[in-house]
């Protein structure tokens, strides 16, 4: 058995996530305490007792999802499942930071601060209402890429996420994304719809945020990951900290090549993908990409026990 741990991105957040882990495992509670201390606020109170609108704000959702993923990592470790069991780690967008925290490249405190910076920088990069993102379902990557290119008409319109064989996400200026929806339907898309996001992530409009992240990453200590990271923008594994830093900066404006990443891991012999933290969205994508693999969502004490027993 070859296992990869994968970590969810924004959109997986729910009020109450991780609370059962914290109540069941002192080491998981310690993660939330560490994130609260790093940010100088009780983010854990927002995660467990707040309102979903505030939790969904980019600057809150990003460190909150990382904290929940790391709580699950600590709970797994308490049950004897450590990083030495793994072949690779990977994360979807912000989940790449969770993967790196799990692999020991960043401390939890530094990861929380980086993600707070990342969330604020992404929100500042484009005024609300000027950018948009849309999901395109039922077109392959090449066709979706052609749709985005034709929709641009001098504006920014790019494929932000290559999620699975028939799900891609377009990002850019609002008018161009609206045109992409029309063109996608004309090209045979089953669905093409605007996403409820506050900014156009993973496109050239995020260049100001990439500059901010370059500065922030210069100020944190990085170690080589204990387990190779399959990077979003490459779809293959990297281990050199300097290269990882470059790729994290590129990722702000670049594509999340999730389908390519999962295919590559499966080709290296990965047979099980464990989705660590909130939600089950990645597990669904993985089942559509690597159909012979096993997917497990690990977000509750019951999930932990089931995975350990299996």
Number of C-alpha atoms within 10 A of each C-alpha: 9 15 22 26 25 28 31 28 24 20 16 16 22 19 17 18 24 28 23 16 23 23 12 13 19 14 21 27 22 16 24 26 18 15 24 20 14 16 15 9 12 14 22 22 14 18 27 16 14 15 13 15 9 13 22 21 16 23 20 20 28 30 31 30 31 33 34 28 30 26 29 30 27 23 27 24 15 14 13 11 16 14 20 9 14 20 19 25 29 32 26 23 28 24 25 25 26 36 31 27 24 27 23 17 23 22 16 24 19 20 23 28 18 20 25 19 19 23 20 17 21 26 20 14 18 22 11 13 12 13 22 25 30 25 22 26 21 20 22 16 21 10 16 27 22 16 27 26 18 15 23 19 12 9 14 21 32 30 28 28 26 23 24 24 18 19 21 27 27 33 30 30 23 21 17 25 29 22 17 29 24 15 19 27 18 11 15 13 20 13 15 24 19 17 14 10 18 19 25 33 29 27 23 19 22 23 20 16 23 24 14 17 23 15 11 16 16 10 11 13 11 20 15 18 22 18 25 21 28 27 26 29 21 17 20 18 19 18 17 14 15 11 10 21 16 12 17 22 19 19 25 27 23 25 23 27 24 29 24 21 25 26 17 17 25 21 11 12 13 21 17 21 28 20 26 31 30 28 20 18 14 26 19 13 20 24 16 16 21 22 11 12 16 15 23 20 22 26 25 22 20 12 16 23 14 12 15 12 7 6
